Amino acid sequence: MTNLEKVSSTIDSAELVARKIWLAGLGAYGKSFEEIQSQYQKLNGETTRMFEELVSKGEKLEAITKDKFKQNTAVEKRVEEVRQKLGLDSSDTDTRIDDLSKKVDALTAAIRNIA
């Protein structure tokens, strides 16, 4: 083997090694890209699932809250009706107390006059 052949063989070997290094780098990049893409898709799917789960729970809580609010409103309305029937309506209470106080004062004065 001549010197030229040795140099040529060395260059070919170096080119082969350099090419393998280049291909290994490309392979590592491709593998990393695929792994990142896979993780992204998994995370995106998990995020979508979690979001839908939260929406579902929110809908259930909203329905329960609306039902409780309706029940509470119905009870409050019924209590207000009873208060009005008994004459305990808050708007009339002060007026009624004043009227009753005047009547008690008048009865007290009448009793003093009789005594």
C-alpha positions in Angstrom: 0.0 0.0 0.0 1.4 3.3 -1.0 1.4 6.5 0.9 -1.3 7.9 -1.3 -3.4 4.9 -0.7 -2.8 5.1 3.0 -3.8 8.8 3.0 -6.8 8.1 0.9 -7.8 5.2 3.2 -7.4 7.5 6.3 -9.5 10.2 4.6 -12.2 7.7 3.8 -12.2 6.4 7.4 -12.3 9.9 8.8 -15.2 10.8 6.4 -17.0 7.6 7.5 -16.5 8.4 11.2 -17.5 12.0 10.6 -20.6 10.9 8.7 -21.6 8.4 11.5 -21.1 11.2 14.1 -23.3 13.5 12.0 -26.0 10.7 11.6 -25.9 10.0 15.4 -26.5 13.7 16.1 -29.4 13.7 13.6 -30.8 10.5 15.2 -30.5 12.0 18.7 -32.3 15.2 17.5 -35.0 13.1 15.8 -35.5 10.9 18.9 -35.7 14.0 21.2 -38.2 15.6 18.9 -40.4 12.5 18.8 -40.2 12.2 22.6 -41.1 15.9 23.1 -44.0 15.6 20.6 -45.2 12.4 22.4 -45.1 14.1 25.8 -46.9 17.2 24.4 -49.7 15.0 22.9 -50.0 13.1 26.2 -50.1 16.4 28.2 -52.6 18.0 25.8 -54.9 15.0 26.1 -54.6 15.0 29.9 -55.3 18.7 30.0 -58.4 18.3 27.8 -59.7 15.4 29.9 -59.1 17.4 33.1 -60.9 20.4 31.7 -63.9 18.4 30.7 -64.0 16.8 34.1 -64.0 20.2 35.8 -66.7 21.4 33.5 -68.8 18.4 34.4 -68.3 18.9 38.1 -69.1 22.6 37.7 -72.4 21.7 36.0 -73.4 19.4 38.8 -72.5 22.0 41.4 -74.5 24.7 39.5 -77.5 22.4 39.4 -77.3 21.7 43.1 -76.8 25.4 43.9 -79.8 26.4 41.8 -81.9 23.8 43.5 -80.9 24.9 47.0 -81.5 28.5 46.0 -85.0 27.7 44.7 -85.7 25.8 48.0 -84.4 28.7 50.1 -86.4 31.2 48.1 -89.5 29.1 48.4 -89.0 28.9 52.2 -88.4 32.6 52.5 -91.4 33.4 50.4 -93.6 31.1 52.6 -92.2 32.7 55.8 -93.0 36.2 54.4 -96.5 35.1 53.6 -97.0 33.7 57.2 -95.6 36.9 58.7 -98.0 39.0 56.6 -100.9 36.9 57.6 -100.0 37.2 61.3 -99.5 41.0 60.9 -95.7 40.7 61.5 -94.7 42.3 58.2 -91.6 44.2 59.0 -92.9 47.4 57.2 -96.0 47.5 59.4 -94.4 46.3 62.7 -93.2 49.8 63.8 -96.5 51.3 63.0 -98.5 48.6 64.7 -96.3 48.8 67.8 -96.9 52.6 67.9 -100.6 52.1 67.6 -100.7 49.4 70.3 -98.6 51.6 72.6 -101.1 54.5 72.1 -103.9 52.1 73.0 -102.2 50.8 76.1 -101.5 54.4 77.1 -105.2 55.3 76.6 -106.3 52.3 78.6 -103.9 53.1 81.4 -105.2 56.7 81.5 -108.8 55.4 81.5 -108.1 53.0 84.4 -106.5 55.9 86.3 -109.6 58.0 85.8 -111.9 55.2 87.0 -109.8 54.6 90.0 
